Amino acid sequence: MRNMSGRIPQSFIDDLVNRVDIVEIVDSRVPLKKAGREYTACCPFHNEKTPSFTVSPNKQFYHCFGCGAHGTAVGFLMEYDHMSFPEAIEELARQAGLEVPYEGGGRTTADPDQQKQSQDLYAILERADQFYQQQLRQHPQAQRAIDYLKQRGLSGQIAAEFGIGFAPPGWDNLIRNMGNSDALQEQLVTTGMLIRKDDDRCYDRFRDRIMFPIRDPRGRCIGFGGRILPDGGDNQEKGAKKPAAAQGRASAAGGRKPGAAKYLNSPETPLFHKGRELYGLFEARRALRDIPRLLVVEGYMDVVALAEAGIRYAVATLGTATTGDHLNRLFRLCNEVVFCFDGDRAGREAAWRALENTLPVMQDGRQVRFMFLPDGEDPDTQVKKVGRARFETDIDAAMPFSTFFFERLKEPLNMDSLEGRAQLVSQANPLLAKLPDGVMKQTMKEQLGRFARLQDQNPVRPAPTGARAPHRYPPPARRSRSNTPSRVRYILQRLLHQPALAQQAGDLSRFSKGDVPGLDLLVEVLEILQIHTTLRTGSLIERFRESEKGSHLQKLAAWQPEVDDEASLAEEFTTALNKLEQMCLQQRYDALLAQSNLGQLSQEDEAEYRELFRKLNQDKYKH
Ligand SMILES: [Zn+2]
């Protein structure tokens, strides 16, 4: 729990999630329309024209039938407002007029400094951002920065839109201009703006650099990227490669020594996580109402130069490889992501790493392609050379995911030989296994099968199955199959729809001897609901946050009965529970019987065995 020591008590979270209204929370951000018992809207997490996003006030739960996004009020704030878990709890508590109690550690939010800390950090970065932008306009040495930006073809409008600034030379600009109280210095250190030396004195991390503020999806500044100015008059970087990997690797003490990294990023801080953030995403969302696709490039200047050329959908990772988190975020906004890399060896390596990280999130409907620029060009230089139209045509022609996948694997192999083809299969299979189940995986496996058999397969020819793909959709029932067997799932669906049913479940010890997969979770949920009788679906699910059980329960919570009738729901629930009990008893009986045949039954077991025998037969006659 970052920023705050101490755990938030479960009872408080239960109470809070029970008390807030998810409809109100969502509606203030995404206007909802009432539809029967639920509310709907066009989904904020994927692009759509007809609403498939529903919010259930009963369950205190949202679900999108289009993209599968779902969660509680807490989850919604985390996804939509991009908050951490404690931040979401704090926000909900604020709306409910409650104060968050923190267990242990002794620090509670009763301490106003503590409570405000994260807001303060945003405010500090906001001030630093303002300061740098002001310095670009006013500082006597800013002309070098302005000249550089102009020479790179940047207009004042785009520079202002991206909030580009200037960190003047010197070691103590921030302290001198923002104040030097201990508290402030501490916050500047926490946000990565100052570096504390061994003798406890602090100095500016960013000196004599062009500053690119990095914003979160809400537009708040959470960190910076700083680019050194070209030394003297000669423009060394013209045509020179931008070392993508070096961007984040700048040494902490990196000043203007020879060899100082060209780009320097804020370090990881409570507000800034490189593996999650994308430079330019906020600006893209602000500039475009509908994002057609997103182009992932390597540097700040690439994003800004493309925006200048009218291509507003470029984003950059921040000196790290693209992560699954990045991709999930991108795919919420559009269905197509194009990676843009240098055509040289390093670029191809980076592209392959991106592909590997993409595999687990390649759900059907998502498209990933790879664009390789001519050797020595980056998006900034290339778009200037060929212009927007041609650049966008090249994006259109980017290499499909599967093509890059197979080309790259086949490249070093002799596909005319049996060995080469066998090697392709052994290398491709573990990778393909990472793809989520669906048409894409199926098609690529078939493609692999053809490569393995055929000797003269033309690698650029599109897979012949492509056109048939839609007919190959596995039936929905199979796709949604989960690892919980149907009976337990059936019961959980009804229980999550109507948590009060738990009160009809009776004594749970009747399931204690069963060995049905999924039974543990069901009993755990029933126990919780029998003790905490006021929990609603949302608050129940919150108790399983960040566990596999939790994500499983969330999926089940999206279930809707065909006819929402309480009496029949209760009957289905009770009948299914009784059948489950029967199953447990039978299992136990079979186990004891097996032991008995081996002559291994203790006296106690023997008694249980007889009792079970009696019970099972009695029930048999009853039904
Ligand atoms: Zn959706």
Residues whose N, C-alpha, C, O or C-beta is under 5 A from the ligand:
A	BS01	ZN	C43 F45 H46 C64 G66 C67 G68 A69
